[in-house]
Amino acid sequence: MKKKIKKALNTPNIQSISNPIFAKNLEGKIIFIRHGETDYNKDLNKKGAKIKYDITYLDGHLNLNGQKQAEKTSELFKNLDIEAIYVSPLYRTLESAFIIFKNHPKKSKINFIVHPLLTEVISSMNNFSDDIDIKKNLYNEKSELKVDWSLFDEEFKTKEEQNFFYLKYVNVFSKEKLDKIKSGLYNSLKTGKMKESISEFGKIISELKVKRIESLEHLFNRTIKFKQFLKEKYKNSMNDCSKKIVIISHHCFAKIFTSKECYDKKDIKEYPKDCCEIANCESISVFI
């Protein structure tokens, strides 16, 4: 399994990457923000796992409380110099980014970049993507904040791949089974029944009775690849903490992204004990 994961993600040697350290302050070069609250976040505690594959929660938006959380978080960043902002391709992170930085004094000079590696672990309908064309039209260079989708477009070149980009990170199915699922989902774009097809996919997963369809080891390899991307991209400015790199992503991604234990585990079955439990719209420093 490990060899397949590394090949799929083109993962670098983990020995070459420093152990991550996090601090609950904004003093570091890299600042991680979790998105604001959604109805999925709120309802999961009340309704439990039965909502995981409810189409109602597909690519959930911020609820009113989540919007207020993002507005409050914006106060922490209004006086910070931002070099770049990397955002997951899901609605709740894009919406959080817009609310947090829409009134930033230097917003016109900030690069907002969608990075597919930052998406949440694939474990529920909430982590599948809705119609990508609608999303890209809302959050692009013609919107209030300029959003760069080029990294996403380089990774996923066709409309079918972009709409179902999260399938790249699914690793519980055999290749034959996943190819069959892809074929059905891709065909739904032609028939105009995308949500119906996603709902059927959800039923298939629900019947498997698994916690997630992307393993934590697979997610760990994603975080490694993203850390290497940052280290190479900002190798000449990583020590300059006066200009921040902001990451807006998700709870489970943060738990793996901020753990040292993961580097010592051969097989990651559960979330590590040393990870950061980050609340909605909480921000922390991460040192890579």
PLY file of the C-alpha trace (Angstrom):
ply
format ascii 1.0
element vertex 288
property float x
property float y
property float z
element edge 287
property int vertex1
property int vertex2
end_header
0.00 0.00 0.00
2.77 2.42 0.94
4.54 2.03 -2.40
1.32 2.71 -4.29
0.63 5.82 -2.23
4.07 7.27 -2.81
3.91 6.60 -6.52
0.47 8.18 -6.82
1.52 11.37 -5.07
5.12 11.48 -6.31
6.12 11.88 -2.67
9.66 13.01 -1.78
11.80 11.14 0.72
10.34 11.99 4.13
13.80 11.94 5.72
14.62 15.14 3.82
11.81 17.11 5.47
12.04 18.65 8.92
9.58 17.61 11.60
6.70 20.09 11.80
6.21 22.25 14.88
3.22 24.43 15.62
2.62 27.31 18.00
-0.66 28.99 18.91
0.50 32.43 17.86
1.08 34.38 14.63
4.83 34.82 14.99
5.95 32.29 12.39
6.43 32.64 8.65
3.62 30.19 7.88
0.17 30.78 9.36
-2.46 28.05 9.19
-6.15 29.01 9.44
-8.98 26.52 9.67
-12.14 27.53 7.80
-15.22 28.85 9.62
-18.11 26.71 10.79
-20.48 24.95 8.37
-23.78 23.19 9.05
-21.90 19.90 8.64
-19.60 20.85 11.52
-22.60 21.81 13.64
-24.84 18.87 12.75
-22.21 16.14 12.96
-22.21 16.40 16.76
-26.01 16.17 16.88
-26.80 13.71 14.11
-23.63 11.64 14.00
-22.07 9.72 11.12
-25.38 9.16 9.34
-24.98 12.58 7.71
-21.60 11.74 6.17
-23.09 10.86 2.78
-26.15 13.08 2.85
-26.11 15.08 -0.42
-27.40 18.09 1.56
-23.89 18.58 2.91
-22.06 18.41 -0.43
-19.15 20.90 -0.38
-20.76 22.81 2.51
-20.78 26.59 2.73
-20.10 28.67 5.83
-23.15 29.14 8.01
-23.93 32.45 9.73
-21.78 31.59 12.73
-18.91 30.61 10.42
-19.14 33.96 8.66
-18.98 35.75 12.00
-15.97 33.68 13.01
-14.17 34.68 9.80
-14.99 38.35 10.36
-13.54 38.14 13.86
-10.40 36.42 12.57
-9.91 39.18 10.01
-9.00 41.56 12.84
-5.90 39.47 13.58
-4.57 39.88 10.04
-5.37 43.46 9.10
-1.91 44.72 10.11
0.11 41.73 8.88
2.10 41.80 5.64
0.94 38.83 3.56
3.20 37.33 0.89
0.73 34.71 -0.39
-2.40 32.83 0.62
-2.93 29.17 -0.28
-6.50 27.90 -0.17
-8.18 24.51 -0.42
-10.55 24.21 -3.43
-13.65 23.69 -1.26
-16.30 26.36 -0.72
-15.82 26.79 3.02
-12.13 27.67 2.68
-12.64 30.02 -0.26
-15.45 31.81 1.58
-13.31 32.07 4.72
-10.44 33.56 2.70
-12.71 36.21 1.17
-14.23 37.27 4.47
-10.92 37.34 6.36
-9.04 39.33 3.73
-11.69 41.34 1.85
-10.84 44.47 3.87
-7.11 43.93 4.15
-5.32 47.20 3.24
-3.04 45.40 0.76
-5.58 42.95 -0.64
-4.94 43.97 -4.26
-1.29 42.90 -3.92
-1.95 39.54 -2.23
-1.78 36.37 -4.30
-4.68 34.02 -3.50
-3.76 30.59 -4.85
-5.92 27.47 -4.91
-3.81 24.41 -4.07
-5.50 21.00 -4.44
-3.19 19.30 -1.92
-4.84 21.38 0.82
-8.26 19.76 0.50
-9.65 17.85 3.47
-9.13 14.12 3.96
-11.69 12.39 1.74
-14.13 10.99 4.27
-17.60 12.41 3.63
-19.91 14.26 1.22
-18.71 17.46 2.84
-15.30 16.85 1.27
-16.54 16.24 -2.28
-16.58 19.22 -4.62
-19.62 20.89 -6.16
-19.72 22.20 -9.76
-16.22 23.53 -10.40
-17.22 26.01 -13.12
-19.59 27.85 -10.78
-16.92 27.93 -8.10
-14.22 29.19 -10.43
-16.51 31.93 -11.76
-17.24 33.12 -8.23
-13.61 33.02 -7.16
-11.39 34.16 -9.99
-9.47 37.19 -11.20
-12.71 39.08 -11.94
-13.97 38.79 -8.37
-13.22 41.17 -5.51
-10.08 39.25 -4.61
-7.98 37.77 -7.41
-7.78 33.98 -7.14
-5.19 32.03 -9.09
-6.39 28.56 -10.15
-3.31 27.73 -12.25
-1.87 25.09 -9.87
-5.25 23.39 -9.77
-5.56 23.55 -13.57
-2.06 22.13 -14.04
-2.89 19.15 -11.82
-6.38 18.52 -13.23
-6.52 19.32 -16.92
-10.01 18.23 -18.03
-13.42 19.37 -16.87
-14.15 15.85 -15.63
-10.95 15.66 -13.60
-11.56 19.10 -12.08
-15.12 18.41 -11.00
-14.10 15.16 -9.31
-10.54 16.11 -8.32
-10.96 14.48 -4.89
-10.99 11.03 -6.52
-7.23 11.40 -6.98
-6.87 11.00 -3.22
-9.21 8.00 -2.82
-7.23 4.83 -2.13
-9.57 2.22 -0.62
-10.83 0.90 -3.98
-9.03 -1.27 -6.49
-8.01 0.52 -9.69
-10.69 -1.34 -11.62
-13.42 -0.35 -9.15
-12.28 3.28 -9.02
-12.13 3.48 -12.82
-15.72 2.26 -12.99
-16.80 4.85 -10.40
-14.97 7.59 -12.32
-16.66 6.58 -15.56
-20.09 6.90 -13.97
-19.34 10.25 -12.36
-17.74 11.66 -15.51
-20.77 10.60 -17.56
-23.05 12.47 -15.13
-21.65 15.77 -16.44
-23.01 14.94 -19.89
-26.43 13.90 -18.57
-26.77 16.85 -16.17
-27.17 14.52 -13.20
-23.98 15.27 -11.31
-25.53 15.46 -7.83
-27.57 12.31 -8.38
-24.42 10.44 -9.40
-22.47 11.77 -6.41
-25.32 10.68 -4.14
-25.10 7.14 -5.57
-21.35 7.20 -5.00
-22.06 8.15 -1.38
-24.28 5.09 -0.99
-21.50 2.85 -2.28
-19.09 4.27 0.28
-21.63 4.08 3.10
-22.09 0.36 2.44
-18.33 -0.16 2.85
-18.62 0.96 6.50
-15.17 2.59 6.52
-14.14 5.77 8.38
-12.68 7.36 5.28
-11.93 6.51 1.66
-8.54 8.21 1.84
-6.18 6.68 4.38
-4.39 8.86 6.92
-1.09 7.65 5.52
-2.17 8.95 2.12
-3.11 12.29 3.69
0.26 12.38 5.46
2.05 11.98 2.13
-0.01 14.88 0.78
1.14 17.12 3.63
4.75 16.14 2.98
4.43 17.04 -0.66
2.87 20.40 0.22
5.63 21.17 2.75
8.26 20.45 0.12
6.43 22.75 -2.29
6.58 25.58 0.27
10.23 24.99 1.10
11.25 25.09 -2.55
8.99 28.00 -3.49
10.07 30.20 -0.56
13.60 28.96 0.06
14.96 32.50 -0.14
12.42 34.09 2.20
11.47 31.35 4.67
13.38 33.07 7.48
11.65 36.41 6.90
8.72 36.19 9.31
7.69 39.78 8.63
5.95 38.62 5.44
3.49 35.80 6.08
2.44 32.81 4.01
-1.14 31.93 4.93
-2.72 28.51 4.49
-6.51 28.15 4.73
-7.45 24.51 5.03
-9.21 21.95 7.22
-9.33 20.27 10.62
-8.10 16.78 9.69
-5.47 18.17 7.33
-4.20 20.33 10.22
-4.01 17.33 12.57
-1.65 15.51 10.24
0.16 18.67 9.09
1.13 19.58 12.67
2.23 16.14 13.95
5.75 14.86 14.61
4.55 11.35 15.44
3.49 10.69 11.85
7.12 10.67 10.73
7.86 7.72 13.02
4.81 5.61 12.16
4.90 2.94 9.47
1.13 2.80 9.24
-1.09 5.67 10.43
-4.39 4.19 11.59
-5.56 6.96 13.93
-4.84 10.66 14.36
-1.60 11.22 16.32
-1.78 12.42 19.92
0.68 15.27 19.38
-1.32 16.98 16.64
-2.97 20.38 16.90
-6.72 20.32 17.55
-7.71 23.50 15.76
-11.10 25.18 16.14
-13.09 26.81 13.34
-11.26 29.96 12.19
-8.46 29.45 14.70
-5.02 30.46 13.41
-1.62 29.03 14.37
2.02 29.24 13.29
3.51 26.16 11.66
7.28 25.76 11.32
8.43 23.36 8.61
0 1
1 2
2 3
3 4
4 5
5 6
6 7
7 8
8 9
9 10
10 11
11 12
12 13
13 14
14 15
15 16
16 17
17 18
18 19
19 20
20 21
21 22
22 23
23 24
24 25
25 26
26 27
27 28
28 29
29 30
30 31
31 32
32 33
33 34
34 35
35 36
36 37
37 38
38 39
39 40
40 41
41 42
42 43
43 44
44 45
45 46
46 47
47 48
48 49
49 50
50 51
51 52
52 53
53 54
54 55
55 56
56 57
57 58
58 59
59 60
60 61
61 62
62 63
63 64
64 65
65 66
66 67
67 68
68 69
69 70
70 71
71 72
72 73
73 74
74 75
75 76
76 77
77 78
78 79
79 80
80 81
81 82
82 83
83 84
84 85
85 86
86 87
87 88
88 89
89 90
90 91
91 92
92 93
93 94
94 95
95 96
96 97
97 98
98 99
99 100
100 101
101 102
102 103
103 104
104 105
105 106
106 107
107 108
108 109
109 110
110 111
111 112
112 113
113 114
114 115
115 116
116 117
117 118
118 119
119 120
120 121
121 122
122 123
123 124
124 125
125 126
126 127
127 128
128 129
129 130
130 131
131 132
132 133
133 134
134 135
135 136
136 137
137 138
138 139
139 140
140 141
141 142
142 143
143 144
144 145
145 146
146 147
147 148
148 149
149 150
150 151
151 152
152 153
153 154
154 155
155 156
156 157
157 158
158 159
159 160
160 161
161 162
162 163
163 164
164 165
165 166
166 167
167 168
168 169
169 170
170 171
171 172
172 173
173 174
174 175
175 176
176 177
177 178
178 179
179 180
180 181
181 182
182 183
183 184
184 185
185 186
186 187
187 188
188 189
189 190
190 191
191 192
192 193
193 194
194 195
195 196
196 197
197 198
198 199
199 200
200 201
201 202
202 203
203 204
204 205
205 206
206 207
207 208
208 209
209 210
210 211
211 212
212 213
213 214
214 215
215 216
216 217
217 218
218 219
219 220
220 221
221 222
222 223
223 224
224 225
225 226
226 227
227 228
228 229
229 230
230 231
231 232
232 233
233 234
234 235
235 236
236 237
237 238
238 239
239 240
240 241
241 242
242 243
243 244
244 245
245 246
246 247
247 248
248 249
249 250
250 251
251 252
252 253
253 254
254 255
255 256
256 257
257 258
258 259
259 260
260 261
261 262
262 263
263 264
264 265
265 266
266 267
267 268
268 269
269 270
270 271
271 272
272 273
273 274
274 275
275 276
276 277
277 278
278 279
279 280
280 281
281 282
282 283
283 284
284 285
285 286
286 287
